């Protein structure tokens, strides 16, 4: 009996084993240093199933090879090589059957080894619907539209605009006829004292004081607020720089003669006397999750004396008693990331909260603090207004480019074209809401518009 073939096979196997052993890479190969600071973000105005997302990374090691994984699936066919500056960019195809939500994508780098997690948000895609149920009228205004507010006393709509980043030199406060949507008066705010770059007290948030015939605005870039006369838009008072840190929304309580401004980035609301214009004691907002409550939009229910706001930094809403200036309760919103818009239905004692990071509208029972409806509405749900006459909430979805109408039971009854980057919506108490949107440039036919929307009567 000969063993020669078996001996040859054994020798071959041994040789192969030695070769593999000599060339195999260790599982725990060279890791990145402790100073590794790789960060990854995804970009896209409206990342929905069947679309694409731009993914960019920075702070990586030049020459690293990067793969993106969702579960066990590698999403990029070839590794992306980090450039000499430590950056990379790639585009991911989002499958048509992707479930909307925030997806954990593992960013795996090699040579040297490192990893990070990308929170990739896939937004819900709602088709346009229900257009025949709504009456709309639109008018092109000026660049940089931000907010609007209706005055019953003046029967006018006041609109703010500000263009670009600091130094902001282009800004206007507009007064409109609510029926024709034509501008009847416009002013440019005064230049900031001591400014050498032409910066003006640009206007962003707006609220009306019908009891005193004034319009309050927030000057976000100068961390302050100002008061103008409704009749001719003449300046009544410009508060000093730094009065309200990153001032955003402004609402006026005529019953108690108070004005409230949200100090976004801080944990309080600034308060003023509507008649004397004197600063009053601010209202501190304490978070229930051991983080900072950062107020955004404000909505006032004057008959009940309650003021509501939401936090962009925590999933919370606050209920404030305006007479005492005390916080009644802080409500845990649950499925809310970057809440920014808030509206109130007095008939049912419910809050409507729009959240940019979760693309949804939450309907919350104030008494119990429970979320009764969680409604997907579209990418970048930014602001919301409630129209008591129709019983509908209108949500501006900046990324999706839509205005979504939702009824009291959480049903979407209309998803309307909101133009380019819908930014804000506000009700007039007469069955109408006014939505304003931004633009992609001066030639954008769908940009820089105000649109009046109402439910058609049977």
Protein Blocks (a to p, Z undefined) as FASTA:
>chain_A
ZZklmmmmmmmmmmmmmmmmmmpccfblcdddfkbccdcddedfblcehiacddddehia
ehiacdddehjbcfbfbacdddfkopacddddddfkbccdddddddddehiadddddddd
dddddddehklmpccddddfbehiabdcddfklopadddddedjdddfbdcdddddfklo
pafbdcdddddehianhpacddfbdcddfknopacdddfknopaddddfklopafbdcde
hklghiabdcddfknopacdddehiacdcdddfklopacdddddddfkopacddfbdddd
fknopacdddfkbccdddddfklopafbacdekjaehiabdcddfklopacdddfklopa
cdddfklopafbdcdfbehiabdcddfknopacdddfknopacdddfkopafbdcdebjh
ifbdcdehnopacdddddfbjklmkgoiacddddddZZ
